[in-house]
């Protein structure tokens, strides 16, 4: 059995996590917002704000919540209406804080563009 060197494993995991336009039960993900945790749950206030905006956003054709963690972590897959992917990305990117002491949050756009809230240092 061949083992991957320990240094290559994080690169392989990162490559899988950043792929844009993934297929989901809701269709393709033009924009993916990732709500993660530092160990005490996601930024619930931001999550609720994003969810409320998605409900009334006329540029979104479909959305799907994909849970993956034990502390409420999930990915929010947004499928934009034709030609609106970049606008949806910019709108939700503007909602994410530049720094967050609560929890890390990131967004991946339709062309692979990415933004991440910077954590505590």
C-alpha positions as CSV (number, residue, x, y, z in Angstrom):
1,X,0.0,0.0,0.0
2,X,1.3,3.4,-1.0
3,X,0.9,6.3,1.4
4,X,0.7,9.9,0.5
5,X,3.4,12.0,2.1
6,X,1.9,13.9,5.1
7,X,2.6,17.3,3.3
8,X,0.5,16.4,0.3
9,X,-2.7,15.5,2.1
10,X,-3.7,19.1,3.0
11,X,-3.1,20.1,-0.6
12,X,-5.4,17.3,-1.8
13,X,-8.1,18.2,0.6
14,X,-7.9,21.9,-0.2
15,X,-8.1,21.2,-4.0
16,X,-11.3,19.3,-3.4
17,X,-12.8,22.0,-1.2
18,X,-12.4,24.9,-3.6
19,X,-13.9,23.5,-6.8
20,X,-16.5,25.9,-8.1
21,X,-19.8,24.9,-9.9
22,X,-20.3,21.6,-7.9
23,X,-23.4,19.6,-8.6
24,X,-25.9,19.4,-5.8
25,X,-29.5,18.2,-5.4
26,X,-30.5,21.8,-6.2
27,X,-28.4,21.8,-9.4
28,X,-25.0,23.5,-9.9
29,X,-23.4,25.8,-7.3
30,X,-22.5,29.1,-8.9
31,X,-21.7,30.5,-5.5
32,X,-20.9,28.5,-2.4
33,X,-20.8,30.1,1.1
34,X,-19.0,28.0,3.7
35,X,-20.0,28.6,7.3
36,X,-17.3,27.0,9.5
37,X,-16.4,27.0,13.2
38,X,-13.4,27.7,15.4
39,X,-14.7,25.2,17.9
40,X,-17.8,27.0,19.2
41,X,-20.2,26.9,16.3
42,X,-20.8,29.0,13.2
43,X,-21.6,32.7,13.1
44,X,-25.3,32.2,13.6
45,X,-26.1,35.9,13.2
46,X,-24.4,36.1,9.8
47,X,-26.0,32.8,8.7
48,X,-29.5,34.1,9.5
49,X,-28.8,37.3,7.7
50,X,-27.6,35.5,4.6
51,X,-30.6,33.1,4.7
52,X,-33.0,36.0,4.9
53,X,-31.3,37.7,1.9
54,X,-31.4,34.5,-0.1
55,X,-35.2,34.2,0.4
56,X,-35.8,37.5,-1.2
57,X,-33.0,37.5,-3.8
58,X,-34.4,37.6,-7.3
59,X,-31.1,36.6,-8.9
60,X,-31.1,33.2,-7.2
61,X,-32.8,30.3,-9.0
62,X,-32.2,27.7,-6.3
63,X,-30.3,27.2,-3.0
64,X,-29.4,24.1,-1.0
65,X,-27.9,23.8,2.5
66,X,-25.3,21.0,2.8
67,X,-24.4,20.3,6.5
68,X,-21.0,18.8,7.1
69,X,-19.9,19.5,10.7
70,X,-20.8,18.7,14.3
71,X,-21.1,22.4,15.3
72,X,-23.6,23.5,12.8
73,X,-21.1,23.9,9.9
74,X,-22.6,23.9,6.4
75,X,-22.1,25.0,2.8
76,X,-24.8,27.1,1.2
77,X,-25.0,26.3,-2.5
78,X,-26.5,29.2,-4.6
79,X,-27.6,28.6,-8.2
80,X,-27.9,32.0,-9.9
81,X,-30.2,32.8,-12.8
82,X,-28.5,33.0,-16.2
83,X,-25.8,35.7,-16.3
84,X,-26.2,36.7,-12.6
85,X,-23.5,34.5,-11.0
86,X,-20.9,37.3,-10.7
87,X,-23.5,39.7,-9.2
88,X,-24.6,37.1,-6.7
89,X,-21.0,36.5,-5.7
90,X,-20.3,40.2,-5.1
91,X,-23.5,40.7,-3.2
92,X,-22.8,37.9,-0.7
93,X,-19.1,38.6,-0.5
94,X,-20.0,42.1,0.7
95,X,-21.9,40.6,3.6
96,X,-18.9,38.7,5.0
97,X,-16.7,40.4,7.5
98,X,-13.1,41.0,6.7
99,X,-12.2,39.7,10.2
100,X,-14.2,37.5,12.5
101,X,-13.7,36.4,16.1
102,X,-16.9,34.4,16.0
103,X,-16.3,31.9,13.2
104,X,-14.6,31.6,9.8
105,X,-16.7,32.1,6.7
106,X,-15.7,32.0,3.1
107,X,-17.3,32.3,-0.4
108,X,-16.4,30.8,-3.8
109,X,-17.7,32.4,-7.0
110,X,-18.6,31.1,-10.4
111,X,-15.1,31.6,-11.8
112,X,-13.3,30.2,-8.8
113,X,-12.8,33.6,-7.1
114,X,-12.6,33.3,-3.4
115,X,-12.8,35.4,-0.2
116,X,-12.3,34.3,3.4
117,X,-12.9,36.1,6.7
118,X,-9.6,36.4,8.5
119,X,-9.6,34.7,11.9
120,X,-8.1,35.8,15.2
121,X,-4.4,36.1,15.3
